[in-house]
Amino acid sequence: MDTPEVELARRLIAGDKEALQSFIETFQRKVFQYTWLMCGQREDAEEVAQDTLLKVFENWAQLRDPAQVKPWVFRIARNCCLTKRRKSAFAPSAEVPIDDVQLTAADEQPDELLARKEIRDDLDRALRSIPEHYRAVILLRDVEELSTAETASLLEISEQNAKQRLHRARAMLRIALAT
C-alpha cells in the first residue's frame, strides 16, 4: 500500500491537477519544519521552503519513481538550504528551538501544554548539542521517517555511514537528555 505522498505523486504524474493542492498541503509544513531546523532563521526557512516547492514543480519531470517522492523533495530542500547558507551573510549562530516549530493540539490542558513544552525544551537543547551532520540524520530518519538508503542517498554518504551516524546521534541525544 502506498503512502499518501506516493499516491499524490502518482496522481500528479498521471496529470491529475486536483492533486496539486493536496500535494502542497502535505509537503509544505514538513519542508518548512526541515528548513527551519536546518537554516535557523524563520525568514530564511520560509524562503527556502518556497524555493523548494517551486523547484519541485519546475523539475517534476525528473521524478522517475513516485515511491521516491519524499526523499526527492527533501534532497531539493537540502540543496536549497545549502545554497541559502552559502549566499547568506547572516548565517545563524544558533539553531531555532523546536518548540517554535512544533504545533500543539487546541484541546490540550494547560498542564499538558507545560509538560509538552518542557519536553520540547529538553529535546531542543539536546538536538542543538549534536553536530549538524548527526542532527540531519536524526531529522531525516526519525522525524521524516526516510529509510536508511534514502537518507544515505540524500546526504551523499554510504548506508553504513548513515547507520553509524544515526547510532551515534541517538547515543549523543540520550546522553544529552540524561544531563
Residue pairs with C-beta under 8 A, 6 or more apart in sequence:
2 10
2 66
2 67
3 70
4 26
5 23
5 26
5 27
5 69
5 70
6 66
6 67
6 69
6 70
8 19
8 22
8 23
8 26
8 69
9 23
9 63
9 66
9 69
10 66
11 18
11 19
12 19
12 20
12 23
12 60
13 60
13 63
13 66
24 53
27 53
27 56
27 73
28 49
28 53
30 144
31 49
31 52
31 53
31 73
31 74
31 77
32 45
32 46
32 49
33 101
33 143
34 74
34 77
34 139
34 143
34 144
35 44
35 45
35 48
35 49
35 52
35 77
35 80
35 81
36 42
36 45
36 96
36 100
36 101
37 95
37 96
37 98
37 101
37 127
37 135
37 139
38 45
38 78
38 81
38 132
38 136
38 139
39 45
39 48
39 81
39 84
39 85
39 92
40 91
40 92
40 94
40 95
40 96
41 90
41 92
41 96
42 96
42 100
44 84
44 88
44 92
45 96
47 84
48 77
48 80
48 81
48 84
49 77
51 80
51 84
52 73
52 76
52 77
52 80
55 76
55 80
56 72
56 73
56 76
59 76
63 69
63 72
68 150
70 144
70 146
70 150
71 146
71 147
71 150
71 151
71 153
71 154
74 140
74 144
74 146
74 154
75 153
75 154
78 136
78 154
78 155
85 91
94 128
95 124
95 127
95 128
97 120
97 121
97 124
98 120
98 123
98 124
98 127
99 117
99 120
99 121
99 124
102 120
104 113
104 116
108 116
122 177
123 177
125 176
126 172
126 173
126 176
126 177
127 135
127 138
127 173
129 172
129 176
130 138
130 169
130 172
130 173
130 176
133 155
133 165
134 165
134 168
134 169
134 172
135 169
136 155
137 151
137 155
137 162
137 165
137 166
137 169
138 166
138 169
138 170
138 173
140 146
140 150
140 151
140 154
140 155
141 148
141 151
141 162
141 166
142 166
146 154
148 159
148 162
148 163
148 166
149 159
151 162
151 166
152 158
152 159
152 161
152 162
155 162
157 165
